[in-house]
């Protein structure tokens, strides 16, 4: 492909798209990503996943904090790009950047627009109990995720999916869809459609405050919380003043007359707790300073502590 393309993205979700472009012979003239950020216990500056891929491929990388500096805008404009592809970049683009390329800017967004505009579309779709999700390729405009949509690809949400597995599935789907879309765009074989503003929903950023399990919810909703917050920030619950992270649960239809959070059974599959509606079985949990373990093994090793009638909060 002889078009001059700029790629803008930051996390692994975006890196999957950049790899797909490179694997299909589409080599961007430049890559934009967020500046190196502190990470890990030592808070050492680390490059983004997109920057790592770009440098390995020998691509030119730009890392402006934003586009408030006139020089950063001029640098972008000087690339004379045909198209800018944006995937989870995390930087607001001013109108001059949006207009700088012949075909404008397109964005690969992890939802079926107009539902779940915003920061956390993948997690929110799972938390809300949606039966399907997908990716949308749209025009970038100043208003958040509000541009006309060129193409949508969908996939079902399985009852075992976590946000982590959905990220992987949607990254692969988005990359495949993007690669197939580009020739159609350049051949003028696609047409964008305006989003239905009456159907818009927003996916606000995930907060750590949402991680505390509330057993006054139904077991189904609690299980979605656990799956939707895995791998970050991970659901938590407290037992005997110890906060446990909860990585995996199984919702049960059986109803208990015990107070929500009460242990109603301990078996080889885990620790079953009463909920306002139904019961939920803790399968994989983690104590502070320890690694994740099977809840059944932990309960078996501490039978008196994790006994029927005790309560999680």
N, C-alpha and C positions, 0 to 999 in steps of 0.2 A: 504494500500500500504506500503510495507516494505522497500522501497527505502529511502536512506538518501538524502534529498532535502534541498538546501539552496534557500531562496527567497530573491531577492534584488529589492527594489522599494521604492518610496518616496511619491508621491501625492495620492489623492483619487482614481485616475484611477487605480493605482497599488494596493491600499487597497482593491478594489472590487475583484481583482484577488486573493489576499491572503485570503479574507473571503471565496471565492468560494472553494479554496483548503481545508480550515478548515471544511467547511460545508460538504465536500465530504470525510472526513476522512483522508485527506492528511495533515500531520502535519510536517512542516519543522523543521529540527534540529537546524536551526539558521535563523535569518532574518537580512539582511543588509539594512540600510537606511541612508540618509544623516543626519548629526548632527542637533540638535535642532537649529532653526533659530529665530531671533527677528520677532515679528508680532504684529499688532495692534498699537493703539496710544501710549501705554506704552512701545512698543518695548520689551515686555517680551519674553524670550526664550520659544518657543513652539515646541513640538515634531511633527514629520511628521504624516500624516494620517496612513501610514503603521506602524509606531512605536506604535501608539495608539492601533491599532488592535492587533499587536503582543504582547504587554504587557498585554492586556485584556485576551489574550489566554494563557498567561504564557510562551511565547516563549523567547528564548535567543536572544537578540538584540545587534548587533554591529553597531557602527556609525563612521567609519573612515572618515576623510575629503577626503582622497584619498588613493591610495595604494602605495605611495612612501616610506612609512615606512616599512622596512623589517619585523617587528613584525606583522604588519597587514596582510601581505601575509602569513606568517607562521601560524598565527591564522586560516586563511581561509583554508590553506592546511591541518591543523591538524583535521579539521572536517570530512575528508575522505568522502566527498559527492559523491553520484552517479550522481547528476545533480544540476546545478545552474539555476534557473529561474529568468530572469531579466525583469522587467516591469517598464519603466519610472524611472529608478534609478537616472540618472543624474550624474553619476560618470564614468569616463573612466576606463575600466578594462584592466590591463596589461596582456600580454600573459600568464604569470604564473597563474593568476587567471582563465583565460579562459580554460587553460589546466588542472586545478587542479581536476576536477570532471571526473568520469568515462565516462559519456555521454556528457561531455563538458558543455557549457552554451547555453541556448536558450533564445530568446527574443520575447516578444509579442509587436509588433509595430502597431500603429494605422493608417495604410494605406495599400493599395494594392501595395506591392512592385513589381517592382523597383521604382514606383512613390512615391514621397514625402518622401524620406529619410530625416532625420534631426529632428529639434527641434519642429516644429509646423505642423505636417502632417494633423491633424484634421481641424485646422483653414484654412490652405492653400487650402485644397480640397474644402471647402465651398466658400472661397474667389474667387477661380478660376472658380467656376460654374460647378464643376464636378457633374455628375448625380448619382454617387455611390461612396462609400468608403468602408472600411473594416479593418480587422486586418490580420496581417501576423505573423506566428510563424516561426522563422528563427534561424539558427546557429549564435552565436556571434563570430565575428572576429574583428581584430584591426581596420579595415577600417569601418567608420561609416555606420551602417545599410546595409552593403554590403554582409552579409553572405548568404549562400544557404537557400532557403525557403522550409520548410516542408509542410506548410498548409496555405491556405488563406480562410477566410470567408468574405462574402460581404453583404452590405445592401444599400438600396437606400437613397439618400439625398433628403429629402422633401423640398418643397419651403418655408416651415415655420421653418425649422431647424435653430437653432443657434449653435454656437460652444459648448455651454453648453449642449444642448440636444443631440448633436452628441457625446460628451464625455460620457454621460450617456449610450447611446445606444451601443457605441463601447466598453465601459468597460464591460457591460453585455455580449456582443457578444464575446469579448476576453476571459473573464473568462469561459464562457461555452465551447468555442473552446479549451482552454487550458486543462480543466478537461477531455474532451473527447480525447484529443491528447496523454496525458501522457501514458496510458496503451499501446497504439499503438507503442509509442517510445520504451518503455521498452520490448515490445514483438518483436521488430525489424520488425514491419509491416509498416513502413514509410520510404520514401526515399526523401532526399532533392534535390532540383533542383537549379542550378546556376541562378542568376538573369541576365536578359538581359541588359547589360551595355549601350546599345544604347538607351534604354528607360528610363534611370535614370533621375529623377527630384529631386530637393532639396527643402525642406520646411524650409526656414530660420526663425529664431526666430521673433516673433511678436514685433514690435516697437510701442511705443506710438505715434510716428510721423505719423503712418498710420491711426490714429483715426480721423483726421480732414476730414470731408466730403467735397468732391469736386463735386460741382454741374455741372461742365463741363463734368462729366461722364454721362453714361446712367442711367436711373432710376433703371434698373435691376442690374447694377454693384454696384450702391450705396446701394441698399437693401442688396446685398451680403456683402458689407462692414459692414453694421449695424449688420447683423446676425453673420458674421464671427468674429467680435470683441466683441461679447456679450457671456460671462460675463466679459471679460477683453480684452482690456483696456476701452471699450465702445466708440462708435463713438461720435464725438462732432461737433457742429456747433455754429456759433456766430450770435446773433441778437441784435441790439442796444447795442453793446459792452458787451453783456452778453453771456458767453459760456454755452451752454446747452449740456447735455449728451442726446444721442438719443438711446433708448432701442428697439423701434419697429417702423417699417415703412411698407408701402404698395406701391409697384411700380405700376404705371398706364401707360397705352399705349397712352393716350391722349397727343398730342403734343401741346406745347405752344410757341407763338412767343416772349414771355417775356424773359428777361435776366435770365440765370441760377441762381437759388436761390430765385427768386422772388415769393412772395405769389400770387397764382392764384385763390385760393378758400379756404374758411374756412367753414366746415360743421360739422355735428355731429360725423363724423368719425375721423376728424383731420384737420391738416393744410397742404394744397397741395402746393408744390413748383415746379417751372419749372426746368427741367434739360436739358442738351444738347440734349438728346434724351428721350422723354417721360416726365412724372412728377412723383414725389414721395410724398407720404402722410406721414407726421410725426404723429405717433399714440401715443407713450409713450415717454415723454421727462422729463428732470430733470434740474431745475435751481440750481445754486450754493447754498449750505446750505439747500436745500429743498429735499423732497422725490420725487420719480417718480410720474408723474401725466398724465392723458389723455391730449394730446395736445388740443383737442377740448374744454375741460373744461377750460384750461388756456386761450385759445383764447376768449372764451365766457366771461370770467371774465375781460378781458382787450381788448375789441373790438377795440378801437381806435389804440392801440399799434400794435396788430396783424391784420392789415387791408390789403386787397388786394392791391398789388403794392409795399408793403414794401419788403425788401430783407434780406435774410440770406446769410452769407458768411462763 
